[in-house]
Amino acid sequence: MRESHTTVEARAPAGMARVPGGTFAMGCERFYPEEAPVRHVAVDGFWMDRQPVTVREFRRFVSETGYVTLAERPVEARDYPDADPALLVPGSLVFRRTTGPVDLRDVRNWWEYVPGADWQHPEGPGSTAAGRHRHPVVHVAFEDAQAYAAWAGKALPTEAEWERAARGGLEGALFAWGDEFAPGGRMRANTWQGEFPWQNLRTDGYEGTSPVTAFPPNDFGLFDMTGNVWEWTADFFTQPDRHGGRSACCAPRNPRVSEPASDEPIPRRVIKGGSHLCAPNYCLRYRPAARQGEAVDTSTAHIGFRCIVREEPPSTADRE
């Protein structure tokens, strides 16, 4: 006997939405090389957090466990033998809007490593996350996201699970809500409007992160699958960048690390979804198919995460 929709929803984990299993067309061939080719991928059903993990939720985790994020820990000089000694201090990467047009090939024009920047001090010493309890937590490295997920009894999604969820059942759609960026003139996500990285028109009403339910959910009931913050997934990023390093807007490297060699020692994981810093003139990645590789030892002001719970295989009775 099959379960009814009501029965399935009744056992939904708190704050999570069900993403049905199935096969979908993953990837895109219209934008960046790392998104191709389009291929059909099957995933099992799962539950996903309706929104990115918030500052409030992460604070509860830290309060109950005493967890210290990577950005807050002392830095081991032996891990970065060629680094500038001034960078061998706890901190994180913070975005700085420029005063005018700059060379988009040099990410140092807008990314700055700030000692003392972390999830509680998003812009560095003197700043605070107070008043942002419903904003997504940021300045979390991959292992921080993993630690939270384990504490919550959940997991980070694979890239395929994340993209399946983001599409909301809209097969082949450009955005999570369809093919028009702002249907009826209504902004559907927190992205950058204007010329990056100096002119932010704030058409969507925000500069920086926004509360996690500020924009409508997709058809699976999931908020912020587009924009606001990039989100960690469990998968390694194995395909090399092939478009002149322009990905660095979205996935800046830890500045303690020199230019990557062919045998890059620090692994990268896939991040998905785009952020409030994604702009058409530089980073049109606020789409379900978009993907980037972020070094696991890096935390920034525009990367967060959300978790999933995978469904148990149906029992024999359920299949009858």
C-alpha positions, 0 to 999 in steps of 0.5 A: 500500500502506498503512503499518502501525501498527507502521511509523508508530510506528517513525518517531515523533519522540522523546517525541511521540505521533501524533494522527490526522487527522480531523473533530471537534466543536470548542467547547462551548455549555454554559459560556463564550461564547467557546467557542461555537458547536460546529462541525465542524473537520478537521485533518491528522494530526500528532505532538505532544509527550507532555508540556509542555516541561519546565524541563530541556528549556528549560534545554538550549535556553537553554544551547545558544543563549544565548536570553534570555526576554522576562521577563529582558530590559530593558524599553523605556519607549517601548513602555509610555508610560503605565506606572508607572516601577516596572514598567519592569524585567524580571519576570513575573506571580506568583500569590499565594494570598490569606488569605481571600475577596476580590473576584473582579472585581479580579485584583490581589488574587492576581496580582502583577508581580514584578521578577526573576521568570522561568523560573529564578526562578518566585516571584521573586528568591530562588526557584529552579527547582531540583528542578522539572526535570520540571515544565513551564517557566513564565514564557514569553511567546509569542515564547519558545515560538516560539523554542524550537519553531524551535530544536527543529525543531517548531511550536506547534499551532493551536487546532484541532490542540490541541483535537483532541489534548486530546480524545483521540478522545472526541467531545463529552466534557466532560473529556479523559477523559470526563464525570466530573471525578474518576472513582472518586474519582481526580483526573485533573489538577492543578487547584484544589480549594476556594475560589479564590483562598484555599482550596486543599484540594490534593485532587490532591496539589499546590499549584502545578505538578506533574511532567508525568507525575503524572497519567494520559495521555489516549487519544492518550498525551498528558499534562497536556492538562488543568490544570497549565499553560495552553499557548500556541497559534499562533492569534490570539484574535479573539473579545472577552470577553463575560462581565464580565472574569472571564477575567482569573483565567486570562489576566491582562494585563501590568500595564504596559498600561492598560485595553484600548481597542477598538483594543487594540494588543497582540495576543493568542494563544489559550491552552488547557487550564486550569491548577492555578489553575482552580477551579469557583467562578471558572474552570471551564476545565480542559476541551478546549473552554475557551480564553482570549486572552493578550497576547503580551507577558505571561508568568505562573507558570501558562502553558507550551507544547508543540510539534508536528510536522506529518506530510508528505502521504502519497506516491502509493504510500502512498495505493494 
